[in-house]
């Protein structure tokens, strides 16, 4: 869980860098960059449009589920599944923005905790006495639960369709979709209802300022949910043993790479300031680092280093199976290579970038990096 251990992070940060750290000498924190303009771009060109798109895709999921439950034909079933994949992919584009209302309600915990708990899902279905607001049900809802119900509740499509159309299962599926929609709408309404202006105006340089908080949220997502959960844990980086059944999208089988690519691309776009609306490049962490480099007349290009690391990861990704589970089982060395390339960027992001921007880490990650 993400926690604020400022005194710990300061100690760890100081220990890791030391008094003679060359980054500090190269970048003595001379900073005239407009954080307000960057925050405005993040809010208006990336975060709010991405949430708007996500909710639109959830609406499509809701409509397709209604059509299927009204007429459980094969075409309607295929459309239902397709809309689930679409919405799950769109979720990857907002998952990193765990700030404001999303942080307050724990949006990610209710949306995408995997592996899902099949036994708990079946118990909830059978008893029909479930409360999806309870933390104990994190592992029985969201997209991973839908993944099981739409792709794993039977040996073939005919069996799955028959299971879905039983009254208890239908009720549960509808409850899962409604909850996804309700929570995400609550977050977007908050952004449009005043949090956007609060977020942009909080443009200072402190642990509670918007830039510091969102950069930490971005790093936490990159380390814990992109690098570790999607790649490192299934590949056995932390346990010493491969765990192929802990991939994202386990039951839908061939979409784990798609979900990773969507999250990875979104992380890169956030760093580089790529508008979700039209793809244009705007005010960004990349520009921020480039301005600091120019101001300090340094040859050390942190932004280029980060993007080079990511380009190397993309080259490894080309040859990886669309089904991460099969990749782990058949040739885990490729998954480990992908993890290694993602990990290289962590040093540039968490040490070099944060020192240059004078931002302290506000979370403790216990995976040993």
N, C-alpha and C positions, 0 to 999 in steps of 0.2 A: 504494500500500500504506500502511496505517496505521503510523506510526512515532512514537516518543516523542522529540520534540525540545524538551524543556522549556525549554532556554535560548533556543531560537529563538522559541518561542511567547510567552515572557515579553517578549522584545524587541518582537515584532510587536504583542502586546497593548498594551504600554505606548505604543508609537508610535501605534497606532490610537486610543487613548483620550486620551492627553495628560495633563498635570498638572491641567488645568482642566476635566476632563470632568464634565459636570453629573450624570451617573449616580452617580459617586462621591460627589458632594456630597449627592445626594438619599438614597442608600443607603450609609451609612458602615459597612456590614457588621455591624450589630447583629443577632445571630442566636441565638434561643432555640428554634428549631424542632427537633422531634424527628426527626432523620434516621433513627433506628432504626425508628420506626413506619412511615415512608415505605418503607424498605427491606423491611420485613416485608410491607407491602401489595403492593409490586412483586413480591416472590417468590411469595407465597401466592395472590394474587388475579389476577395478570397473567401472569407469566413461566411458572411451572410449569403452570398450567392451559392456557396457549396451546401449550406444547410437548406436553402430554398430548393435546390435541385434534389437533395436527399429526400425531403418531405414529399416532393412531387413524385418521386419514384416509389415512396411508401404508399402514396395514394393509388398509384397504378397497381401495386401489390394488393391493396385492399379491394380494388375493383375486380381484379382477376380472381381473387379468392371467392368473392361473392358470386361471380359468374360460374366458377367451378362448382360451388356448393349448390347453386341453383340447377346446374346441368353438368353433372360429373362425367362429361365426355372426354375422350382422349385429347382432342384439340384444346379444350379448356384446361385440362390438366397440364399439358405442355406449356400453355401460356402462363399458368399459375407458377410453374417452376421457373420459367424464364424471367418473370417479374421479380421473383425472389432473388435470383442471381443479380439482376439489375440493381435492386435495392441494397443488397449486401455489398456490391461493388461501390455504390454511392456512399455507403457508410464509411468505407475506407478513406474517403476524402474529407471527412469531418472528425474522425476519431481522435486526431491529435489535439483538437481544440477544446480540451477539458478545462475550461475557464468560465467564470461567471456562473450562470444557471446550470450549465452542464456539470461543472464541478460540484455545485451545491446538491444536485439530485443524484450524483453518481451515474451519469448517463452511460458511460462505457460499461460499468458493471452490470447494468440491466440489459445491455445490447449485445455484448460480444465476449462473454466468458466461455472459454472452451478448454478442454473437452467438456461437452455437455453431459449431464447425468441422466442417462436413459432410464434408470430405475426410478429416479425421482419424478421424471416426466410421466412415466406410466402410472406411478402412484397418484399423481395429481389428476391425471385423466380418469382413473378408476374411482377415486374418492370424490372428485368434483368439489373439493373443499380446499382450494388453494388461494394463497395471497401472494401475488406476484410482486408486491411491494416489499416483501420480506427478503433480507439478505440471503437467507437460506435457499431462496429460489433463484439466485443469480445464475446457477448452473442448470436451470430448468426452463430458461426463457431466452428471448432474443433470437438472433439469427442461427446460432448453433442448434437450438431446440427445433427451429423450423427445418434446419438441414436434416436432422434425424427424421422428423415427421414426413417430410416431402420426398426423401430419398432413401431412408434407412428402415422404414417401418414395414418391411416385407422383402421378399426375395425378387419380386418383379413388379412392374408398374400396376398390373391388375390387382395384385394383393394390396399394394399401397393405396390405390384409389378406394378399394373396398374399406380399408381401415379408416381412411380420412372421412368417409361419409357416414361413419357411425356417429351417433349424436354426441357422445362425450368427447371424441377426438375433434369433431367440428367445433364444438364450443371452446376447446382449449386452443386450437389454431387461431380462431377468431380473436380470442383474448390476447394471444401473443402479438398478433398484428396490430390490434388496437392499442396495446401498450407501447409498442415501438412508435406508433404515430403520435400518441398523446405526449410522450416524454420529449420527443424531438420537437414537436410543435411548441411545447412549453419553453424550450431553449430558444427557438427562433423568435417567438413572441417577446421574450426578454431582450434579445438583441435589438429588435425593432421598437421595443417599448421604452427605451431609455438607456439600456446598458451600452449600446453602441457609443453614445455620446460620452458616457462615463469612462468607457474604455479608452477612447481617443484623447480625452482631456487629461487622463492620468499618465502624462508623458514624461515624467521625471526619471531619475536614475536612482532607484532604491529597490529594496527587496519587495516592496508592495506596489511598485509601478507596473504598468501594463506590459511594457517591453520585457522587463526582468521576469515577470510571471509567465508570460506566454512563451518566451524563449525556453524557460525551464520546462514548461509543459511539452513543448516540441521535443526537447532532448529526452525527457522521460518517455515519451511515446516512442521515439526512435530507438532508444536502448531496450526498453522493456517489452514493447508490444510489436515492434517491427523486427528488430535484430534478434531478440531472444525468443519471443513467443512464436513468431512465424517461421523462424529458421533454426535458431540455436537449440531450443528445447527438443524439437523432433529429431535433430541431428545428434543429440546426446552430448552437447558441449558441456553442460553443467552437471549431468548425472553420470557421465562416463559410459552410458548405455543408450543406444538409439531408442527413441520413443515415437515410432511412426504413427501411432494412433492418437498423437497429440497435435496433429496438423490441423490447420483451419480448414473448414469445409470438408470434414472427414467423409461424410456420407454422400455428398454430391460428387465426390471423387476427383473430378478433373478441374476444379476451379481454385485450388489452393494457390497455384502460381498466379492466376488472375488477380486474386485478392491481395497477394503480396505486391504485385506490380502496381496495383492501384494505390496502395498505401505508400509504397516507395516513391512513386512518381509525385504524389501529393506532397510528401516531405521535401522532395527536391524543389518543387514549384514554390512551396512556402519559403524556403531558404533563398531562392533566386528571384522571388517576387514576380511570379507569373500569374497574371490575372485569370481567375476561374471563368470570367465572363467572355473574354476575347483573346486570351493568350498573350497579350502584350506584357512587356517587362516593366515593372514599376519599382517603387521604393522598397528596398529589401535589406535583409541581413548581408547579402552579398555586396550591395552597394555601400552599406555601412562599413564593412571591413575594408573595402577598396578605398574609401575616403580616409579611413584611419591610416592605411598603408601609405597613401599619397601625402597626407599631412606630416607623417613622421619620416618621409623619404626613405622608406624601407624596401628592400628587395624581397621580403618574405610575404608572399601572396597566400594568405590563409584561405580565402575564398576559392582560389584556383586549386589549392591542395584538397579541399573538401570535395569539390566537383570532380577532380581527377580520381579520388577514391571511389566515388559513386560510379564514374564511368567504368572503372575496373570491375566493380560489382555487376554492372549491367552486362559486361562481356562474359562473365561467368554464367550469368542468368540465362543467356541465350541457349545454352546446351542442357539446361535443367528441364526435367519432365514437367508437364502441366500438372501432374499429380505428385505433390511433394511426398506423399506417403510412399508411392512407388519408387521415387528417387532415393529416399532414405533406405529402402529395402534393397534396391538393386545396385546403387553406387553412391553411398553416403559421402564419399570423398568430395563430390561436387557440391553437396550441401555445406560441408565444412569449409570448402573454398569460398563459397558465397558468404558464409558467416565471417570468415577472416577479412574479406574485403569490406564488409559492412563495419566490422570492428575497427578497421584502420581509420575510418572517418570519425569514430568516437573521440579519439585523441585530439584531432583537429577541432572538433566541435566543442568538446567539454572542457578542454584545457586552453588551446590556442585562441579560439573564438571568444570564450567567456572572459579570458584575461584582457584581450584587446577591447572588448566592450565594457569591461569593468562590471560584470554580472557574476554574482555568487550562485553556486549550486544550492538549490533549496530542497533537494531530495537525496536520500541515501539509497543507492542500489546495491543490494547484497550479493550480486552474482560474481563478484570478484574482479570486475574490470577496473 
